[in-house]
Amino acid sequence: MNSLRNNIQHFQNRINELSVDISLRGAEILRKVSQSRTFKAIADQRGDVPGWVLVVLMTTGLVTAIWTIAAPRLTAILRNSLDSMNGIR
C-alpha cells in the first residue's frame, strides 16, 4: 500500500512538473509571437472607423427601406401561415 502511495505521489509530482514546463513553453511562444514583425504589423492596424460607421449606417438604411416596402406583404404571409396552422387543430 505504501508503494502505491509513492507511485501516486510520483505521478502527481511529474504532472506538476510537466504543467509548469508547458506553461513556461507557452509563455515563451507568446513572447516570441508578440515580438514578431507580423504580429506588430497586425497590431498597428487601427482600422477605418469612419468607413465602418458609413457601412453600418448604409446597411441600416437599406434594411429600413426594404422592411418598409416589404412589411405589409411579410405580415400577410405570416398571418396566413399562422391561420393555416390554427386550422390544422
Z-matrix of the N, CA and C atoms (Angstrom, degrees):
N
C 1 1.454
C 2 1.531 1 110.74
N 3 1.317 2 115.11 1 -34.70
C 4 1.455 3 120.08 2 -179.90
C 5 1.532 4 110.70 3 -67.47
N 6 1.340 5 116.75 4 -37.55
C 7 1.465 6 119.89 5 179.14
C 8 1.533 7 110.75 6 -67.71
N 9 1.320 8 117.21 7 -33.48
C 10 1.457 9 120.92 8 176.40
C 11 1.528 10 110.54 9 -63.39
N 12 1.323 11 116.63 10 -43.38
C 13 1.468 12 120.99 11 177.38
C 14 1.527 13 110.60 12 -63.30
N 15 1.324 14 116.13 13 -39.96
C 16 1.467 15 119.84 14 178.07
C 17 1.530 16 110.88 15 -63.70
N 18 1.338 17 115.96 16 -42.19
C 19 1.467 18 119.89 17 178.14
C 20 1.524 19 111.43 18 -62.90
N 21 1.332 20 115.95 19 -43.35
C 22 1.463 21 120.55 20 179.17
C 23 1.527 22 109.81 21 -62.89
N 24 1.327 23 116.12 22 -44.51
C 25 1.464 24 120.19 23 179.12
C 26 1.527 25 110.86 24 -62.53
N 27 1.335 26 116.10 25 -40.21
C 28 1.463 27 120.76 26 178.23
C 29 1.532 28 110.60 27 -61.88
N 30 1.337 29 117.37 28 -44.73
C 31 1.453 30 121.26 29 179.68
C 32 1.534 31 111.41 30 -65.52
N 33 1.314 32 116.88 31 -39.78
C 34 1.459 33 119.95 32 177.94
C 35 1.526 34 111.18 33 -63.47
N 36 1.324 35 116.18 34 -42.69
C 37 1.463 36 119.91 35 177.68
C 38 1.529 37 110.90 36 -63.49
N 39 1.325 38 116.12 37 -41.63
C 40 1.465 39 120.28 38 -179.66
C 41 1.528 40 111.03 39 -65.24
N 42 1.324 41 116.12 40 -40.35
C 43 1.470 42 120.46 41 177.77
C 44 1.521 43 109.78 42 -63.15
N 45 1.324 44 117.29 43 -42.39
C 46 1.462 45 120.60 44 178.36
C 47 1.530 46 110.82 45 -62.34
N 48 1.330 47 116.79 46 -42.68
C 49 1.463 48 120.59 47 179.00
C 50 1.525 49 110.90 48 -62.59
N 51 1.336 50 115.55 49 -43.97
C 52 1.461 51 119.17 50 -179.39
C 53 1.530 52 111.89 51 -66.16
N 54 1.327 53 117.34 52 -38.85
C 55 1.463 54 119.29 53 -179.76
C 56 1.522 55 110.84 54 -67.62
N 57 1.320 56 117.32 55 -36.32
C 58 1.467 57 119.93 56 175.71
C 59 1.524 58 109.57 57 -66.30
N 60 1.330 59 116.70 58 -42.14
C 61 1.464 60 120.89 59 179.46
C 62 1.525 61 110.84 60 -62.16
N 63 1.318 62 117.03 61 -43.10
C 64 1.469 63 120.98 62 179.02
C 65 1.523 64 110.22 63 -64.20
N 66 1.318 65 117.24 64 -41.16
C 67 1.465 66 120.63 65 178.82
C 68 1.517 67 111.12 66 -62.43
N 69 1.327 68 116.34 67 -43.39
C 70 1.462 69 120.07 68 179.70
C 71 1.520 70 111.32 69 -65.46
N 72 1.325 71 116.95 70 -40.16
C 73 1.469 72 120.18 71 178.10
C 74 1.524 73 110.77 72 -65.14
N 75 1.336 74 115.81 73 -42.03
C 76 1.465 75 119.69 74 178.58
C 77 1.522 76 111.32 75 -62.19
N 78 1.327 77 116.59 76 -41.74
C 79 1.462 78 120.36 77 178.53
C 80 1.521 79 110.55 78 -63.63
N 81 1.314 80 117.20 79 -39.88
C 82 1.465 81 121.47 80 178.70
C 83 1.526 82 110.83 81 -64.82
N 84 1.326 83 116.68 82 -42.06
C 85 1.467 84 120.43 83 178.73
C 86 1.526 85 110.32 84 -64.18
N 87 1.333 86 116.81 85 -43.81
C 88 1.460 87 119.79 86 178.61
C 89 1.526 88 111.44 87 -62.77
N 90 1.325 89 116.70 88 -38.29
C 91 1.459 90 120.05 89 178.40
C 92 1.520 91 110.49 90 -63.71
N 93 1.336 92 116.40 91 -44.10
C 94 1.466 93 120.13 92 179.89
C 95 1.526 94 111.29 93 -64.72
N 96 1.315 95 116.52 94 -42.48
C 97 1.464 96 120.35 95 -179.68
C 98 1.519 97 110.30 96 -64.63
N 99 1.342 98 117.02 97 -42.88
C 100 1.462 99 119.52 98 -177.77
C 101 1.517 100 112.28 99 -67.86
N 102 1.319 101 117.65 100 -19.85
C 103 1.464 102 121.08 101 178.48
C 104 1.524 103 112.67 102 -95.09
N 105 1.314 104 117.72 103 -3.40
C 106 1.463 105 120.14 104 -177.89
C 107 1.530 106 110.48 105 -73.36
N 108 1.332 107 115.65 106 154.45
C 109 1.462 108 120.75 107 179.99
C 110 1.525 109 111.70 108 -65.07
N 111 1.321 110 116.54 109 -37.18
C 112 1.465 111 120.43 110 -178.81
C 113 1.525 112 110.60 111 -63.76
N 114 1.330 113 116.44 112 -46.17
C 115 1.462 114 120.61 113 -179.96
C 116 1.520 115 110.43 114 -62.00
N 117 1.332 116 116.64 115 -42.70
C 118 1.461 117 120.06 116 179.91
C 119 1.527 118 111.16 117 -64.84
N 120 1.339 119 116.69 118 -37.88
C 121 1.466 120 120.15 119 178.58
C 122 1.521 121 111.23 120 -65.84
N 123 1.322 122 116.67 121 -40.54
C 124 1.467 123 120.48 122 179.28
C 125 1.519 124 110.49 123 -69.60
N 126 1.331 125 116.63 124 -41.21
C 127 1.460 126 120.88 125 -177.83
C 128 1.526 127 111.77 126 -66.98
N 129 1.336 128 117.55 127 -26.30
C 130 1.460 129 120.77 128 -178.78
C 131 1.522 130 113.14 129 -77.77
N 132 1.323 131 118.33 130 -13.39
C 133 1.449 132 121.49 131 -179.88
C 134 1.526 133 109.32 132 -72.46
N 135 1.310 134 116.51 133 116.81
C 136 1.460 135 119.91 134 -179.21
C 137 1.519 136 112.16 135 -94.98
N 138 1.288 137 116.75 136 -17.03
C 139 1.455 138 120.11 137 179.68
C 140 1.515 139 111.67 138 87.50
N 141 1.303 140 114.77 139 168.44
C 142 1.450 141 122.04 140 -178.04
C 143 1.525 142 107.92 141 -107.56
N 144 1.335 143 116.22 142 88.98
C 145 1.465 144 120.58 143 -175.16
C 146 1.525 145 111.88 144 -62.09
N 147 1.330 146 120.39 145 -48.18
C 148 1.475 147 118.19 146 178.45
C 149 1.530 148 112.59 147 -58.87
N 150 1.329 149 116.65 148 -35.33
C 151 1.461 150 119.68 149 177.68
C 152 1.514 151 111.76 150 -63.94
N 153 1.329 152 116.54 151 -43.30
C 154 1.463 153 120.04 152 178.95
C 155 1.521 154 111.44 153 -65.77
N 156 1.327 155 116.34 154 -38.49
C 157 1.462 156 119.47 155 177.85
C 158 1.526 157 109.64 156 -62.44
N 159 1.317 158 116.53 157 -41.98
C 160 1.460 159 120.61 158 178.70
C 161 1.522 160 111.19 159 -62.77
N 162 1.329 161 117.23 160 -42.87
C 163 1.472 162 121.09 161 178.84
C 164 1.527 163 110.25 162 -61.87
N 165 1.318 164 117.18 163 -44.66
C 166 1.476 165 120.72 164 -179.57
C 167 1.525 166 110.50 165 -63.88
N 168 1.316 167 116.87 166 -44.65
C 169 1.462 168 119.66 167 -179.68
C 170 1.528 169 111.97 168 -64.98
N 171 1.326 170 116.51 169 -41.64
C 172 1.464 171 119.33 170 178.70
C 173 1.524 172 111.17 171 -65.71
N 174 1.318 173 117.08 172 -40.84
C 175 1.469 174 120.17 173 178.23
C 176 1.520 175 110.44 174 -63.34
N 177 1.316 176 116.43 175 -43.48
C 178 1.466 177 120.27 176 178.77
C 179 1.525 178 110.55 177 -61.39
N 180 1.325 179 115.71 178 -42.31
C 181 1.470 180 119.51 179 178.28
C 182 1.516 181 112.41 180 -62.87
N 183 1.338 182 116.71 181 -43.66
C 184 1.471 183 119.69 182 179.09
C 185 1.523 184 111.72 183 -63.82
N 186 1.319 185 116.62 184 -44.59
C 187 1.474 186 119.91 185 179.75
C 188 1.521 187 110.19 186 -62.16
N 189 1.327 188 117.05 187 -43.26
C 190 1.461 189 120.36 188 179.39
C 191 1.533 190 111.01 189 -62.94
N 192 1.328 191 117.31 190 -43.03
C 193 1.471 192 120.44 191 179.88
C 194 1.521 193 111.12 192 -64.64
N 195 1.323 194 116.72 193 -46.44
C 196 1.468 195 120.17 194 -179.94
C 197 1.521 196 110.14 195 -64.40
N 198 1.336 197 116.93 196 -42.12
C 199 1.463 198 120.22 197 -179.68
C 200 1.526 199 110.88 198 -63.50
N 201 1.333 200 117.43 199 -39.30
C 202 1.466 201 120.97 200 179.13
C 203 1.528 202 110.75 201 -62.17
N 204 1.299 203 115.98 202 -41.25
C 205 1.465 204 120.03 203 -179.44
C 206 1.524 205 111.21 204 -72.97
N 207 1.326 206 117.48 205 -41.25
C 208 1.459 207 121.28 206 -171.93
C 209 1.534 208 114.02 207 -92.30
N 210 1.319 209 118.93 208 -9.61
C 211 1.467 210 121.25 209 -174.19
C 212 1.534 211 113.59 210 -58.14
N 213 1.327 212 120.06 211 -47.05
C 214 1.473 213 117.99 212 -179.27
C 215 1.533 214 112.72 213 -60.89
N 216 1.327 215 115.87 214 -41.50
C 217 1.472 216 118.82 215 -179.20
C 218 1.523 217 110.79 216 -68.91
N 219 1.330 218 117.25 217 -42.08
C 220 1.465 219 120.11 218 178.34
C 221 1.525 220 111.61 219 -63.63
N 222 1.327 221 116.23 220 -37.91
C 223 1.463 222 120.23 221 177.13
C 224 1.520 223 110.56 222 -63.51
N 225 1.328 224 116.98 223 -42.21
C 226 1.465 225 120.93 224 179.19
C 227 1.526 226 110.88 225 -64.63
N 228 1.324 227 117.07 226 -42.92
C 229 1.469 228 120.39 227 179.08
C 230 1.528 229 110.11 228 -61.96
N 231 1.326 230 116.77 229 -45.48
C 232 1.468 231 120.23 230 179.95
C 233 1.526 232 111.00 231 -64.09
N 234 1.322 233 116.52 232 -44.13
C 235 1.473 234 120.03 233 -179.48
C 236 1.525 235 110.53 234 -62.65
N 237 1.338 236 117.92 235 -42.78
C 238 1.464 237 121.56 236 179.46
C 239 1.530 238 111.44 237 -63.58
N 240 1.327 239 116.25 238 -42.72
C 241 1.468 240 118.00 239 -178.95
C 242 1.529 241 111.18 240 -68.95
N 243 1.325 242 117.96 241 -36.71
C 244 1.470 243 119.64 242 176.95
C 245 1.522 244 111.15 243 -68.37
N 246 1.335 245 116.77 244 -39.22
C 247 1.469 246 119.89 245 177.71
C 248 1.526 247 111.55 246 -63.76
N 249 1.351 248 115.59 247 -38.10
C 250 1.461 249 117.77 248 179.19
C 251 1.532 250 111.29 249 -70.90
N 252 1.310 251 117.20 250 -29.45
C 253 1.474 252 119.81 251 176.09
C 254 1.531 253 110.22 252 -70.36
N 255 1.320 254 117.50 253 -35.09
C 256 1.472 255 120.23 254 176.81
C 257 1.523 256 110.99 255 -67.01
N 258 1.309 257 117.55 256 -30.63
C 259 1.457 258 121.76 257 179.78
C 260 1.521 259 112.75 258 -72.38
N 261 1.339 260 118.18 259 -18.88
C 262 1.468 261 121.88 260 -179.25
C 263 1.524 262 110.00 261 -70.96
N 264 1.291 263 117.33 262 -33.43
C 265 1.472 264 120.71 263 -177.64
C 266 1.475 265 108.81 264 -62.79
